[in-house]
Amino acid sequence: MHLGVSRDLGQTLDGIRDNWRLSAIGCAFWVKDRDTAEAIVAEAIEVLPRDPDGRLAVRAEFARRQIEAVAERWNMTLTNHDAAMSRVRAAVRHVQEKINEANASGDLGWFNSAYRSWRIEAKKIGRVMSYAEALARLRKAVTKRLITLDVIDLDADLLPDIFPKLPIEAAEIYVDGSKKRVLSSRTRPKPKPRA
């Protein structure tokens, strides 16, 4: 039996199964932040019995009840993992509907223009992003705002969350009357000190 904190249950389960192939997650809860989760787990673990190898020697149901008891004493709300995922799926669906409506009405023109501009600049340095990936990044940014702020904004202030900054790799300058491509002074490697 293991009791811990995770941001990604799938990866955590894969890691656990590297050591114990037949492992399963018995229960999972969401709380407001990682510090709260770690504090609840730490207090719950203190009173749970251990086997000679140091692992918890209780069934998942008993550990779940201990976690719930700690959270209740602290007046903390635990959200069941399935309920949290259901809310996330509903939020993603709602955001996708809003994006579809904005795209159909032309209100997503700012996004399409920004994508074209970013793509042209990115191509110059060998970076790519498909339109589908850009839309997925838009959906993620809007969904994050909906979940954290309870607001759906489809505005240009989302751009930094969607399109990564591109380094200034090269600049065109004129040397001796001919146009040459050289590294920008901002990205030029610094000379190595001589010995």
JORACOR-V71774 format. One line per field, one symbol per residue. psi: psi as a letter, one per 40 degrees, with the letter a starting at -180 (. if undefined). Layout:
psi = ???
//
This chain:
psi = hihahiehddddddddeddgdeiihdihiiididddddddddddddehiiideeihfiiddddddddddddddefihhhiddddddddddddddddddddddddeeeeddddddddddddddddeeiihiddddddddddddddddddefhhhgieeeddedhiihihdiihihhfeihihiiiddehiiiiii.
//
